[in-house]
Amino acid sequence: MGLNVIFRSRHVLTGIRCVTGPLQSRSFQHDFVPRDPKAKPKKYKYPLFYNPYGPRPPPSDKIVELAERIAALTPEDRALIGPALREKLRHPKMQPISAEGMDVGTQGGGTGAGAAKAEEKKVEKTAFDVKLEKFDAAAKIKVIKEVRAFTNLGLKEAKELVEKAPVVLKQGVTKEEANDIMEKIKAAGGVAVME
C-alpha cells in the first residue's frame, strides 16, 4: 500500500495523469457485420484477360433518352456540345500536340500511291545499290577481279557471286562511288546498273 501511494503522489507531482480506464476504444460502423468464422471465402470468377470492349450492362432509360435528344439536334448544335460540357465540368482545354519530327503516315484523303510518289520526289535518294546485270563470257576473269577489288571477297566467293548474275554487288553506296564501280565493271567487260 505504501508503494501505491508513493507512485500516485509522484505522478500527481509531475503532472502526469494516471490512466485507470481501458487504453483503446473501438467504434464500429453502424452497418458493420462481422464475418462468420465458419464461412468459406468467396470465389470470384475472373476472365482470362481484360477486355474493355466486352459485354456491358444496357444503358439506363435516362441515357437512352439523352442520346435520342442529341441525335435529333442539328450538326451545328452538336458541334457545340463538347465545348459546353468542357466548360460546365471544368475540364482543362486540350492543347494541340505537335507532330513535328514524327512519322504520322499519310495525312488527309490522298491516295497512298499518290502521296508516296510525291514524297519520293521531295526526298532525294542518297544511298544506292550496284547490280551486275550480265558480263561477257570471255571477260569473266576480269569481272571477278574487279568484284574482288571493291567487295573484299575471296576468289571463290567472288566467282560464285559473279556467276549468279543478275545480282546485287554492293548496297548503300554513294552516287559517286556507284558510278566509279559501274565504270570499272564496264571496262572489265560487264554491265552494271545503279538502283
RAMORA-V119327 format. One record per pair of residues at least 12 apart in sequence whose ideal C-beta (glycine too) atoms are under 6 Angstrom apart, sorted by the first residue. I is the first residue (numbers start at 1). J is the second residue. If there is no record, write none. Layout:
i:I j:J
i:I j:J
This chain:
i:127 j:172
i:128 j:173
i:128 j:175
i:128 j:178
i:128 j:194
i:129 j:168
i:129 j:171
i:129 j:195
i:130 j:169
i:130 j:170
i:130 j:178
i:130 j:181
i:130 j:192
i:131 j:168
i:131 j:193
i:131 j:195
i:132 j:165
i:132 j:167
i:132 j:169
i:132 j:190
i:132 j:192
i:133 j:166
i:133 j:191
i:133 j:193
i:134 j:165
i:134 j:191
i:135 j:189
i:135 j:190
i:136 j:189
i:139 j:188
i:139 j:189
i:142 j:188
i:142 j:189
i:143 j:162
i:143 j:188
i:143 j:190
i:144 j:158
i:144 j:159
i:144 j:162
i:146 j:184
i:146 j:185
i:146 j:188
i:147 j:162
i:150 j:181
i:178 j:194
